[in-house]
């Protein structure tokens, strides 16, 4: 079964928006811990993982929404 690129992109966008909506309150320690985890994963794998990229995108979306509502 082949999945089209547009379907994958749509699923990715929905996932990022769901993460941004579900995790809107994150304290500074939680964010710092997340960044440490991402750094450790990057060092282990030698490259940034897809999950890390998605987390970063969700953080950017969340910050953009927060800035837009101010």
N, C-alpha and C positions, 0 to 999 in steps of 0.2 A: 504494500500500500504506500503510495506516495502522498506526501502532504505538501501543498503549495506554499510558496514563500509568503504570500499574502495571508494565508491562514495562520502560519507560524507568527508572523508579525502581529496579527490581530490578537492571538492568544497571549503573546508577550506583553502587549499594551494593556490588556485586561488584567493580567497578573500584576503588573507594576502598579496600576491604579488601585487594585484591591489591596495590595500591600501598603500603599500610601494612605488609603482610607482607614485600614484596620490598625495601623501603627502610628497614629498621628502624635502621640505623646511619648517622647523619648527624652530621658534626662541626660545630662552631660556625662555621667559615669557610664550609662548604658551605651552611648555613642562611642565613648573612648574604648570601652571593652570590645565593641564591634570592630572598631578600626584596628585594634591589636589582633583580633582573630583573623581579620582579612590580611594583615601583614604577615602573620605566621603562615597562613595558607599560601600566600604568594611566594614566600621563601621556600616552603616545602615543594611546591609544584614548579617553581621556576618561572611561572607566568601567572597573570591575574586570572582567576577562575570566572566562569560565566556567572555563577551565583554572586560573586563579589561585584561584577559589573552591574548585575540587576539590582543589588542592594544600593550601589552608588546612584543608579538612575532613580530608584525610588526615593532616596534621600533628596536628590535634586528636585524631583517633582514635589515632594512634601514641602521643601523650603520655598519653592516657587509659589505654591498655593498659599503658604503662610504669608509670604511677602505680598501677594496679590490681595489678600483679605485685610491687610492693614490699612 
